[in-house]
Amino acid sequence: MTTEEQQVGGHAAFSDIPLPADSAPSVALDGPPVPPVGRIRLYSPDEWEEFIREWATAVEEDYVQIKLLGGAGDRGTDIVGFKSDRQFEGPWDCFQAKHYERPLSFSVAAAEMLKVFVSVIEGAYSLPDTYQFLAPKGLSTRFNMLISNPTTLRESFLALLVEGEPQVKKLNGDTLDAVRKLAAGTDFARFRSVEVLDALSTHSRTRWHAARFATSLPARGDSEAPPDEYTSGEARFLQQLLAVYAERHPDEITTLGSVAGVPKVSRHLQQQRVRFFRAESLKEAYSRGRSGTGPAC
């Protein structure tokens, strides 16, 4: 290439210079999207507990407070939903998080159920209204059949309370007898499981779902148009606008009614009212998301 060919109007014609062989643009390939069921199977146990804590906010129950207690010394109470300010002394539900490589077995679940009865006997808390197991790979076939038949589940649990069994070796005789008596008089329908798909469906109503599973945000819907008459909800906003208008037009604007006499200001007021009601609509949608009645937008 000659010097003349390399110059265009005194500047190098870089478009004529070929790219080096190793400078070709790379192509990034994305794999298939990971569905929510697959994502939660990749969670750590702590992430799984956080997911259940979020899920519990959308459960159709009026909880006074939901707590994540999972950890050493939690006495089988990973996440709890209190139904009164009496907390453990009043009605409550327990959500037990079990994030294992395999479906949850009856033997593992029975150990958690034993913790509950021992804790009640020792006065740590009252029996929960429900004790719900949540496992990303579900329950084993045997345990699923047992938990679907409360009477059979109770009989199977009582059968484990035999001296010498690994489950009860650490219990003294008096405690074991008390556990047998309490379990025998307990309705085991309180022990339940939550199917993964049902948990995901409920979680979709929380404000965390879109961010956690990279789903699109639902449409917020049309904002409410400002009514012709001023409302009490916008009173503070209107007072602040009026103060600005009166400062700019002290001889013409003294009340909201007098704003109509200044066309430019009147148009500005209507525009600001539209924006105010749009902002209130967004705030209401966000509040619904926080309360678990719908996703925030």
LODOVEX-70436 format. One record per residue (C-alpha): residue number from 0; residue in one letter; x, y, z. Coordinates in steps of 0.02 Angstrom, whole numbers, padded with zeros to 5 digits. Layout:
# residues N
{NUM a {X Y Z}}
...
//
This chain:
# residues 297
{0 m {00000 00000 00000}}
{1 t {00072 00170 -00053}}
{2 t {00083 00321 00058}}
{3 e {-00056 00401 -00045}}
{4 e {-00167 00249 -00018}}
{5 q {-00137 00256 00168}}
{6 q {-00193 00437 00180}}
{7 v {-00369 00504 00155}}
{8 g {-00376 00692 00174}}
{9 g {-00221 00685 00281}}
{10 h {-00290 00548 00395}}
{11 a {-00254 00362 00396}}
{12 a {-00393 00257 00317}}
{13 f {-00408 00131 00459}}
{14 s {-00557 00047 00375}}
{15 d {-00437 -00020 00244}}
{16 i {-00327 -00104 00374}}
{17 p {-00382 -00285 00405}}
{18 l {-00409 -00345 00582}}
{19 p {-00277 -00463 00652}}
{20 a {-00333 -00643 00644}}
{21 d {-00357 -00655 00834}}
{22 s {-00457 -00492 00847}}
{23 a {-00618 -00554 00770}}
{24 p {-00768 -00514 00882}}
{25 s {-00809 -00657 00998}}
{26 v {-00982 -00732 01005}}
{27 a {-01058 -00763 01176}}
{28 l {-01177 -00909 01183}}
{29 d {-01309 -00918 01317}}
{30 g {-01373 -01084 01377}}
{31 p {-01557 -01122 01404}}
{32 p {-01636 -01024 01547}}
{33 v {-01636 -01111 01716}}
{34 p {-01816 -01129 01777}}
{35 p {-01856 -01082 01958}}
{36 v {-01866 -01266 02010}}
{37 g {-01689 -01290 01948}}
{38 r {-01626 -01131 02030}}
{39 i {-01685 -01175 02204}}
{40 r {-01598 -01344 02192}}
{41 l {-01434 -01248 02176}}
{42 y {-01465 -01146 02333}}
{43 s {-01361 -01165 02489}}
{44 p {-01457 -01214 02647}}
{45 d {-01450 -01032 02704}}
{46 e {-01520 -00970 02537}}
{47 w {-01659 -01099 02549}}
{48 e {-01707 -01033 02721}}
{49 e {-01708 -00854 02653}}
{50 f {-01822 -00911 02511}}
{51 i {-01943 -00990 02636}}
{52 r {-01939 -00833 02743}}
{53 e {-01993 -00734 02589}}
{54 w {-02122 -00865 02541}}
{55 a {-02201 -00859 02713}}
{56 t {-02247 -00675 02689}}
{57 a {-02368 -00725 02551}}
{58 v {-02447 -00872 02642}}
{59 e {-02632 -00842 02669}}
{60 e {-02616 -00822 02857}}
{61 d {-02621 -00666 02963}}
{62 y {-02451 -00674 03048}}
{63 v {-02403 -00542 03175}}
{64 q {-02221 -00579 03141}}
{65 i {-02115 -00701 03040}}
{66 k {-01943 -00748 03105}}
{67 l {-01796 -00844 03032}}
{68 l {-01719 -00940 03176}}
{69 g {-01623 -01077 03085}}
{70 g {-01458 -01120 03165}}
{71 a {-01382 -01211 03313}}
{72 g {-01505 -01223 03457}}
{73 d {-01659 -01180 03354}}
{74 r {-01750 -01334 03422}}
{75 g {-01817 -01380 03251}}
{76 t {-01886 -01207 03213}}
{77 d {-01804 -01141 03055}}
{78 i {-01937 -01012 03009}}
{79 v {-02087 -00972 03117}}
{80 g {-02246 -00872 03091}}
{81 f {-02321 -00801 03250}}
{82 k {-02509 -00771 03250}}
{83 s {-02514 -00666 03409}}
{84 d {-02399 -00556 03513}}
{85 r {-02383 -00705 03632}}
{86 q {-02268 -00779 03500}}
{87 f {-02211 -00955 03556}}
{88 e {-02337 -00950 03698}}
{89 g {-02481 -00923 03577}}
{90 p {-02532 -00999 03409}}
{91 w {-02392 -01014 03282}}
{92 d {-02336 -01110 03127}}
{93 c {-02166 -01186 03093}}
{94 f {-02084 -01202 02922}}
{95 q {-01942 -01328 02920}}
{96 a {-01813 -01304 02782}}
{97 k {-01725 -01460 02721}}
{98 h {-01608 -01433 02574}}
{99 y {-01535 -01604 02535}}
{100 e {-01468 -01693 02381}}
{101 r {-01606 -01823 02397}}
{102 p {-01791 -01816 02439}}
{103 l {-01827 -01794 02624}}
{104 s {-01844 -01962 02712}}
{105 f {-01956 -02008 02857}}
{106 s {-01809 -02047 02972}}
{107 v {-01736 -01872 02949}}
{108 a {-01906 -01790 02972}}
{109 a {-01944 -01897 03125}}
{110 a {-01789 -01828 03211}}
{111 e {-01857 -01652 03186}}
{112 m {-02029 -01703 03249}}
{113 l {-01947 -01778 03403}}
{114 k {-01862 -01610 03437}}
{115 v {-02033 -01529 03436}}
{116 f {-02108 -01645 03566}}
{117 v {-01955 -01635 03678}}
{118 s {-01953 -01445 03665}}
{119 v {-02137 -01435 03714}}
{120 i {-02107 -01548 03864}}
{121 e {-01959 -01442 03917}}
{122 g {-02064 -01284 03903}}
{123 a {-01969 -01204 03758}}
{124 y {-02131 -01173 03663}}
{125 s {-02309 -01235 03638}}
{126 l {-02355 -01357 03500}}
{127 p {-02365 -01267 03333}}
{128 d {-02530 -01264 03241}}
{129 t {-02439 -01333 03089}}
{130 y {-02265 -01398 03059}}
{131 q {-02228 -01390 02873}}
{132 f {-02080 -01471 02785}}
{133 l {-02010 -01386 02630}}
{134 a {-01877 -01478 02529}}
{135 p {-01823 -01432 02350}}
{136 k {-01825 -01616 02299}}
{137 g {-01983 -01654 02393}}
{138 l {-02015 -01802 02505}}
{139 s {-01971 -01984 02482}}
{140 t {-02115 -02092 02422}}
{141 r {-02132 -02177 02592}}
{142 f {-02132 -02014 02690}}
{143 n {-02252 -01934 02567}}
{144 m {-02374 -02077 02594}}
{145 l {-02354 -02067 02783}}
{146 i {-02379 -01880 02797}}
{147 s {-02535 -01896 02688}}
{148 n {-02607 -02015 02819}}
{149 p {-02593 -01928 02989}}
{150 t {-02647 -02079 03092}}
{151 t {-02521 -02192 03008}}
{152 l {-02387 -02058 03028}}
{153 r {-02419 -02052 03215}}
{154 e {-02411 -02242 03229}}
{155 s {-02247 -02245 03133}}
{156 f {-02175 -02108 03242}}
{157 l {-02226 -02195 03402}}
{158 a {-02146 -02355 03337}}
{159 l {-01979 -02263 03332}}
{160 l {-01990 -02218 03516}}
{161 v {-01910 -02378 03574}}
{162 e {-01763 -02377 03695}}
{163 g {-01604 -02414 03601}}
{164 e {-01660 -02332 03440}}
{165 p {-01534 -02201 03380}}
{166 q {-01670 -02069 03381}}
{167 v {-01702 -02084 03569}}
{168 k {-01537 -02141 03644}}
{169 k {-01502 -01968 03717}}
{170 l {-01670 -01958 03807}}
{171 n {-01692 -02013 03987}}
{172 g {-01835 -02128 04033}}
{173 d {-01950 -01993 04103}}
{174 t {-01930 -01882 03950}}
{175 l {-01959 -02028 03832}}
{176 d {-02118 -02077 03924}}
{177 a {-02179 -01897 03916}}
{178 v {-02143 -01891 03729}}
{179 r {-02240 -02051 03700}}
{180 k {-02390 -01984 03798}}
{181 l {-02389 -01815 03711}}
{182 a {-02367 -01890 03537}}
{183 a {-02504 -02018 03566}}
{184 g {-02628 -01879 03606}}
{185 t {-02575 -01765 03464}}
{186 d {-02663 -01748 03297}}
{187 f {-02523 -01777 03171}}
{188 a {-02619 -01684 03036}}
{189 r {-02518 -01534 03097}}
{190 f {-02366 -01610 03011}}
{191 r {-02375 -01565 02827}}
{192 s {-02270 -01543 02672}}
{193 v {-02269 -01402 02545}}
{194 e {-02246 -01451 02364}}
{195 v {-02109 -01355 02274}}
{196 l {-02224 -01295 02134}}
{197 d {-02350 -01233 02262}}
{198 a {-02212 -01142 02357}}
{199 l {-02154 -01058 02196}}
{200 s {-02331 -01007 02152}}
{201 t {-02353 -00927 02322}}
{202 h {-02181 -00846 02314}}
{203 s {-02228 -00766 02148}}
{204 r {-02342 -00650 02246}}
{205 t {-02197 -00578 02346}}
{206 r {-02092 -00427 02302}}
{207 w {-01934 -00535 02294}}
{208 h {-01990 -00655 02157}}
{209 a {-01943 -00555 02002}}
{210 a {-01767 -00518 02064}}
{211 r {-01737 -00694 02129}}
{212 f {-01793 -00784 01971}}
{213 a {-01761 -00650 01838}}
{214 t {-01943 -00640 01786}}
{215 s {-02026 -00487 01712}}
{216 l {-02114 -00365 01826}}
{217 p {-02303 -00366 01812}}
{218 a {-02389 -00216 01737}}
{219 r {-02435 -00087 01867}}
{220 g {-02593 -00036 01778}}
{221 d {-02658 00137 01739}}
{222 s {-02634 00273 01868}}
{223 e {-02788 00356 01940}}
{224 a {-02830 00520 01854}}
{225 p {-02843 00673 01968}}
{226 p {-03026 00707 02013}}
{227 d {-03101 00877 01975}}
{228 e {-03117 00914 02161}}
{229 y {-02963 00922 02271}}
{230 t {-02942 00777 02392}}
{231 s {-02880 00769 02572}}
{232 g {-02740 00652 02518}}
{233 e {-02659 00788 02413}}
{234 a {-02689 00931 02534}}
{235 r {-02509 00943 02595}}
{236 f {-02442 00936 02417}}
{237 l {-02564 01072 02360}}
{238 q {-02518 01185 02507}}
{239 q {-02335 01177 02458}}
{240 l {-02375 01215 02275}}
{241 l {-02486 01360 02325}}
{242 a {-02345 01436 02430}}
{243 v {-02232 01435 02276}}
{244 y {-02366 01506 02163}}
{245 a {-02408 01645 02287}}
{246 e {-02225 01691 02300}}
{247 r {-02212 01708 02111}}
{248 h {-02380 01796 02088}}
{249 p {-02418 01881 02255}}
{250 d {-02546 02001 02180}}
{251 e {-02643 01869 02084}}
{252 i {-02633 01706 02184}}
{253 t {-02686 01693 02365}}
{254 t {-02793 01535 02363}}
{255 l {-02806 01379 02257}}
{256 g {-02963 01452 02181}}
{257 s {-02868 01602 02117}}
{258 v {-02743 01493 02022}}
{259 a {-02869 01477 01879}}
{260 g {-02845 01663 01845}}
{261 v {-02664 01634 01791}}
{262 p {-02675 01512 01642}}
{263 k {-02491 01464 01642}}
{264 v {-02494 01422 01828}}
{265 s {-02662 01334 01810}}
{266 r {-02589 01218 01677}}
{267 h {-02437 01186 01787}}
{268 l {-02550 01141 01933}}
{269 q {-02645 01013 01831}}
{270 q {-02483 00935 01770}}
{271 q {-02417 00921 01947}}
{272 r {-02579 00841 02007}}
{273 v {-02563 00708 01871}}
{274 r {-02385 00672 01927}}
{275 f {-02439 00666 02109}}
{276 f {-02573 00535 02076}}
{277 r {-02452 00432 01971}}
{278 a {-02328 00434 02114}}
{279 e {-02464 00382 02237}}
{280 s {-02512 00239 02122}}
{281 l {-02332 00178 02121}}
{282 k {-02323 00193 02309}}
{283 e {-02482 00091 02329}}
{284 a {-02415 -00046 02213}}
{285 y {-02253 -00052 02312}}
{286 s {-02350 -00064 02476}}
{287 r {-02449 -00213 02407}}
{288 g {-02285 -00298 02364}}
{289 r {-02214 -00270 02539}}
{290 s {-02370 -00341 02620}}
{291 g {-02365 -00497 02513}}
{292 t {-02529 -00462 02422}}
{293 g {-02441 -00435 02258}}
{294 p {-02272 -00396 02179}}
{295 a {-02207 -00221 02188}}
{296 c {-02190 -00139 02018}}
//
